[in-house]
Amino acid sequence: MFALLVTLVVIEAIALVILVLVLIRSNLSYRRISSKADLIAKGKLDVEDIQVTGNKKNNATVLAGGFDSIKNNLLTFIEATKVNVITLSDAIDVLSRSVSANQAGNEQIADGVTTVAQKTAEQMELVEKNLELIESSNTQMQDINESVAQIKSRLDGTVQTSKQGIDDINGYSADMDTVAQELQDINGILDRFNEEIKQIEEVGDIIIGINNQLTLLAFNASIEAARAGEAGKGFTVVADEMNHMSAETKKGMGTIREILGEIIESSRQFNEGIQKCEEAFNQSKETFGSVSNSLVSINQQSFEIHSSVQAIADKTSLIADNAGELRTQADRLHNATQQITEKTHEIAAASEETAAESSQISENVEALNGMLGSIQGLLGQFNTSVLPTSKSGVKQVKIAFLTMLDNDFWFGVRKGVFYAEKELAGRNVSIDYCYFDNDAELPLREQVADKIQQCIREQYDGIIFAGFLDGTISGLKDAISRGIKVVAFNCDCSPEIKRMAVFSPDGRDAGELAGKCMERALNKKGNVALLTGDLNIQVNRDRRDGFMDKIASSKGIRVIDECAEKDVAELVYQRAVNLLNHHQDLDAIYVTSGLQATVARAIEDQGYKNKVITIGFDDNQEIFEYISKGIIYATVTQDPFGQGHDPIIWLYNHLVTGEPFPREFMGCRLSVVDRENVDNLLKA
């Protein structure tokens, strides 16, 4: 279907060419149209628009416009098709891998179904055995429950007995404390008794002393009685009595002392007995304390065992319940196994059908590959860009492509790089697409320099780089000295770098083409402001100078203001707002940078739609939408697809064939998108 559509477009173009050739051979303007039409008929679409002099609308201008429209539409269609070829090719690769994976999966399913059938039979046997084991387990669980109940009952008695023993021991210990205290009291009484006996001995000593004095007194009385003679006989009797009483007293005191000594000895022995008894009681208290602690420990352990047994009892009850549930689930598993057996046969039948469908899909994938080859063959009939050489290299060719990826233009470049990779597939070539980011942690200069050093280390054959990239001079000079081929694109690089060639739009030509659009937009009369990018960048200077050269011939167009701004959206937006508010008579803004959509947004936001238009460069869906709204009158495109594609093919051809580049400067195609052709691009 796609190939048929391309064929119809080609037939339409050829028919129109033939018609024009028949009708316009005699006129000079027609001859110019004829020559361009002849090129288009030969498939050379990479030509400029047909220019017919004069403002009068006649057959020649109508034909020229028709030819330009057909050529541009066909060119747009072919470029979009190239991009779609990439997408379609990737989709076919994915589909092919999916089909292969699906076929492998079907084989695995077939093997799996066989295995499932075997395992299902084994599972049936296991389920039946498990059912028997479950029944046996239920019986054993009942026995365990009864045993646990008996243990629990006995432990209940043990806990109560040990608790009663603890209470008895505690009571006996209290009694022992009382006895010990009474023994201590008795011991104190004996101590006091011994002290009193000692006091009695002291009194006995006093009595003996008095007795000795009495004896001495009796002796003296006898002496005096002898001297007194008859008169002293009374004293003699007294003295004899006193001696007798003294002797008896002394004898009695001796007996008292013997008795007291025996009492003291008995008291000492009794005291020692009391002390031993007290010590024995104290030892008994310690022993009973140990016994009490043991009983407490026994009671605690018995309680813990009781709790554990209770937990075991709860678990065994739960297990018993689960065993019943397990039996129910086992029955369900048995039924499910039977169903699996039935489904296995169904899956086997379905896998056979899927295998047949996979074979059909494989055939369709082959057909898609053939269709893709046909599309690429048809595209090859139209000369829109350089084609790879038919020769192939012996050794692998390694090419690095260094670029940016911070706006839609560079995404178009990337599509061209990917299409070149598709064209060179199977030719032993490696394309290393590397883009840089201004927002990365490493500065842009260092990112570029590091990549170039990697290319040198890994002995790349060629480097293609955006000419404005900073940090490339010393690295590229080193790479060139080592035999690496270097090509610039988008814009030229520093003269210090002896690059082989540059593939770039001609900035002056682009500026002149924008000037032509401005003349047509204003009908060669109006006030224009120039909003340029950084004029230190060559492309901005060239676009400005080419534009100024073109409108210089239009006396009615005046440049009333000119300002330069960095390529930062916020700054460009504010600068555009200032121009709009400062110049109430402004008709158009010419933008040399890639931010004309930002300027268009400022025009719309400030309410200048249908009053002020803008003309600039590059293309994307946002720009196309502003063209459709009439805010952007026209945009000059610079073939981003070709800027990504053509340098790679040129460099590859040179590396393989050794043939030089056709020229040092190779300009890319310039074209205009305006209200006449934007609708097709909005639908693309």
JOGI-V618820 format. One record per helix or strand of 2 or more residues. SS is the DSSP state (2 for helix, 1 for strand). FROM is the first residue (numbers start at 0). TO is the last residue. If there is no record, write none. Layout:
SS_FROM_TO ; SS_FROM_TO
This chain:
2_1_22 ; 2_27_40 ; 2_58_379 ; 1_396_403 ; 2_407_422 ; 1_428_435 ; 2_443_456 ; 1_461_465 ; 2_472_480 ; 1_484_488 ; 1_500_503 ; 2_506_521 ; 1_524_531 ; 2_537_550 ; 1_555_563 ; 2_568_581 ; 1_587_590 ; 2_595_604 ; 1_612_616 ; 2_620_628 ; 1_631_636 ; 2_639_656 ; 1_664_666 ; 1_670_673 ; 2_677_682
